[in-house]
Amino acid sequence: MTMSSWPVTGTRRFGSTPLPPELQVSLVPLLEDAHASDPFVPHQPREGIVRAAELVRSVGLAVVTIRGSLLVGGVEVDHVWLAVTDHSGEPWVLDTAFPLHRESFLDVLPGWVAGDVSTDVLAAAADGAALLDRVLASFPDGTGYIGGPVWSSGRR
């Protein structure tokens, strides 16, 4: 599916998939450098996806901002992330904000959604998490991303 064939409205469920090996060489180092110089943080997901989208485009991939729900551990989080594709297959998830591969972050997330845990505590749970703790195409079992594109530049 190409990004130009995305429906204007509606949502879709994104599947977890391995990151293509060629992106381990071309894209991951760029994202790791960006994260090392200015870490991606859970309380500023939009800032993170703007930065990441530029890097994704720099390696020739198409990217669309998605708004929807992240389902994890019985909790639904209103969230934004990126759908990425090379135009040859289904788009995959790039979520620089949430280190879902880090258990200590997953332990805090439900309390944050419920309002029992502050954003500072959520940020502290993500502090020091590596880029590869975040979602780069694959995400933990029991986790799901459902959402639709956020079109800008007049596309509707």
Protein Blocks (a to p, Z undefined) as FASTA:
>chain_A
ZZklpcfbdcdddddddddfklmmmmmmmmmmmmmmoccdfklmmlmmmmmmmmmmmnop
acddddddddeehiacddddddddehlaccddddfkbcckbmklmmmmmmmmnopacfkl
mmmmmgopafklmcehiacehiacddddddeehiZZ
